[in-house]
Amino acid sequence: MKIISFDELFPDYADIKNNIDHNKEEGSLTVKASEVYKFLRVETSFDQWFKLCSEDMGLTEGKDYIKTKNADQQVDYLISYDLSKQFCMISDGNVAHQIRKYFIKSANLYGEFMNAKSMEEVIRLYTEYIEYRRKATARINAGLDIE
C-alpha cells in the first residue's frame, strides 16, 4: 500500500498530484479522506476514524463531504483541502502531531514574513520558510519527528 506523501496531500499550490482534484466550480481542492487516513497512519479502521472525526467536528454529508465508492466498492469520502488539514489537527498519532507542529511553525513564519520591514528581511524569511518546508516534509514523509 503506497502512502501518499506530505507534498501530495498538502501541495504548495504548484504541484497538484493524482489523488487531489481541482474542482473548477468550487475553486477549491478536493481530497479523498482515505488518502488523509493513509498519510496519518491511523491505527483504527478507516470507517471508525472518519466517523469519529466527522462527529467531533459536526460534519454533515452533502454539505461538508461527499460519500463515494471506489472501483472495489469500498466507501470513501471527498473532503475539502481545508477539511483535510482539520482532520490532521484533531487526529491522534505521531504523524498528526508532526503536522500540527508544521502548521504552527508555518503560521509563525508567515506572521514574521507579513511584518517584515525590508526586502532583505522578506527574502531571508521566505528562504527560511522554503528550507523549513523542505526539511519538515522530508522528515514527515520518512516518518520522523520534525524540529
N, C-alpha and C positions, 0 to 999 in steps of 0.2 A: 504494500500500500504506500503510494507516494504521499508524502506530507507536503502540503503547499508551503512555500517559503514566505517569510515576512514581506518581502518585496512584492510577491504576487498578491498577498492578502491586503497589504497596505501600500499600494503603489504611490510613487511620488508624483502622480498625475501624468508622468511622461511615459510610463510603461504599463499599459493595461494588458494583463495576460489572459489566457484562455478560460479561466474559471471566474472571471469577472467581466460582466457585460455592461456596456454603456446604454442606458435607457434614454433614447433621444427625446421622448415625450416629457419625461420627468426631469431630464437633465441631471440625473444622479447615477451613481454606480450601484449595481445590484450584485450581491454576493450570495453564494449558496451557503446556507447555515452549516451544512455538512463539512465544508472546507474550513470554516472557522473552528468547528469542533475538532477536526483532524489536526489543524495547526496548533491548537491549545493542548493537544494530547490529554484530553479529559479522560478520567478513569471510569466514569459512569457511562451508561449506554447513551447513544445519540438522542433517542426519544426522551429519555428521562432528563438529560441535560437541557434539551430545548424546552421541555415543559417547565422545568424549574426556572430557567432564565426568563421565559415569557410570562410566567406567573409573577415572578419577582418584579418585573417591570410593567405588569398590567397591559401586556400587548394584546391586540385584537387581530384575528385572522381577517385578511382582506384590507385592513387598514395599515397595520404595521408589518405584515408579512403575507406572503402568498404560499400556500401549500402546493407542492408539486410532487411528481413521481419521476424517478429516473428510468432508464431503459430496463432495469431489473425490477421495476415496480416498487422500489423502495421509496418511502416518503422522504422528501426534503423540503426545505423552505427557502424562499428567496427573501432576503432582507437587504436593507439599505446599507451602504458603506458605513454611515454613521452608527447604525444599529449594530453592525459587526464590531465596532470599537466598544460600544457599550457592553456587549456580550463579553468581550475580553476584560473589561473593567470589573465585571461582577463575578466572573468565573473563578473557581479555585484552581490551585496548581501553580507550579513554578513558572511555566511559560506565561500564564496570565499575570503573575507577579512581575515578571520582567517587562511585559508590555506596559503595565501601569507605570513602572519606573521610566520607561522610554517616553511615554506620553507626558509625564510630569516634567522630565528634563527638557523635552522638546518645547513645551509651553513656556518654561522658564527662559530658554534661549530665545524664543520668539519675542517674549516681553523685553528682553535686553536689546534685541535687534530693533524693535519698534521705538525704543528710547535712545537709540544711538545718536550721538551729537555730530559725528563727522563721517564722511565717506570711508575713511580709513577704518573707523570702528565698525561700520556696516560690513565692509569686506572681511574684517577679522572675525566678526560674529558669524557671518554666513559660512566662511571657511570652517569655523569651529563646528557649526551645525552639520555641514556635509560630512566632515570627518567623524563626528559623533554618530551620525546615522549609519555610515559605512561600517564602523566598528560594532555598533549595537546590533544591527541587522545580521551581521556575520555571526555574532555570538548567539543571538536568539535562534537563528537557523540551525546552529550547531548544538542547541540545547544547553548552552552555557549561560551563566549569570552575566549581566551587564553591570557596568560601574555607575 
